[in-house]
Amino acid sequence: MSTITLKTTEVPSRWPDIWANLSIGNDEVVITEGQQIKAVMISQLRYCYFLELAKREAQRQRALTLPLVAQESAAIWNAGFETLEHLSKKFTGLSDGEMDNLFGQVLVEVRRVT
């Protein structure tokens, strides 16, 4: 992935190249006016990736606001999240549907044991 920086006045004449590169996910385009960045264009795939990251972070933040059970310490709580983050890296190639199915199976197993 590379970054292309263009002035706002260059965008219309370069639009076919910009569109082609964004369509295949090759580049991000930074549009400037003077020394200020006015916009950044990214591919749809990268946009969806960022949305998913934001969604996961929001879920993590909500979970962190849950009250700790009296017998649990903050260290145990944080260690649990570190474990979850480590495990999540192993599932990066799975689709949302596959992840839903996997977590559904885990939930059934956890409920069966407890």
Secondary structure as the mmCIF struct_conf table of DSSP 4:
data_model
#
loop_
_struct_conf.conf_type_id
_struct_conf.id
_struct_conf.beg_label_comp_id
_struct_conf.beg_label_asym_id
_struct_conf.beg_label_seq_id
_struct_conf.end_label_comp_id
_struct_conf.end_label_asym_id
_struct_conf.end_label_seq_id
STRN STRN1 SER A 2 LYS A 7
HELX_RH_3T_P HELX_RH_3T_P1 THR A 8 GLU A 10
HELX_RH_AL_P HELX_RH_AL_P1 VAL A 11 SER A 23
TURN_TY1_P TURN_TY1_P1 ILE A 24 GLY A 25
STRN STRN2 ASP A 27 GLU A 33
TURN_TY1_P TURN_TY1_P2 GLY A 34 GLN A 35
STRN STRN3 GLN A 36 MET A 41
HELX_RH_AL_P HELX_RH_AL_P2 GLN A 44 LEU A 64
TURN_TY1_P TURN_TY1_P3 THR A 65 THR A 65
BEND BEND1 LEU A 66 LEU A 66
HELX_LH_PP_P HELX_LH_PP_P1 PRO A 67 VAL A 69
TURN_TY1_P TURN_TY1_P4 ALA A 70 GLN A 71
HELX_RH_AL_P HELX_RH_AL_P3 ALA A 74 LYS A 89
TURN_TY1_P TURN_TY1_P5 LYS A 90 GLY A 93
BEND BEND2 LEU A 94 LEU A 94
HELX_RH_AL_P HELX_RH_AL_P4 ASP A 96 VAL A 113
#
